[in-house]
């Protein structure tokens, strides 16, 4: 029963990487990774990737250095190994289990044990909402991303209370593609559900304010005021909601494609123009992220990704520039790309 690490031999992102595993349990592995300062997002189904710069520190903290073959052998023997061929089927299962576990832990933090069954039913209802068939981007993968981003901010010095975590669960619980209306309906759902479970009224109101602050582009009067009212909690949620901008290139491309799928009925010309306006507004900010931790972790890559997508959208618009403008009732109002 041990934490094991193989030599840094796998090249990626300009360095070499090791695999950090447990031959006992994932819980043991997660606990050790947190001692290293790694967020849960670094977990890759059965291991954490450890850069060469962190290898010696992992060993100092108790990881046993072994060969790559030994890591695979011990993982297989323990039953914790996830084969490459199984990754596609295991990933959504692990995502769902992560969400169920996080909801249970949030309930423990809020001390809702007296209404445990009701809490579990609410969590199941929220997960069902995040899996509605009309969703493409705003699904449970997005919820997982936001929760993982909040965890990452917490690992980098942000005090993340249950408030932004609750707001993350509810912030797109109602999703019909109607900017402003969806956020307000989601906030109303949170207030009703959490009040029924006896959650402190002050906490419930702070959750509501966080959700309202995700209304895109200041389209609804008062959203900016809500954002300013509870600075840290709102900033953390908004930054976590925008983590996707800083995702690796493959994931970021999937994100852009899934956002387009949610507006499949909008013609390419209109979509490209509307989406470009949104992305340009983020680039125009002095900083895309609000918290110091998020700016340090995600800002550089986020700007690269957004600039690349904006260039692609403008190329689409340019192809239409010589064509007559469409006759339409008015401009499409778009949601924020991640709200």
Order of alpha helices (4+ residues) and beta strands (2+ residues): beta-beta-beta-alpha-beta-alpha-beta-alpha-alpha-alpha-alpha-alpha-alpha-alpha-alpha-alpha-alpha-alpha-alpha
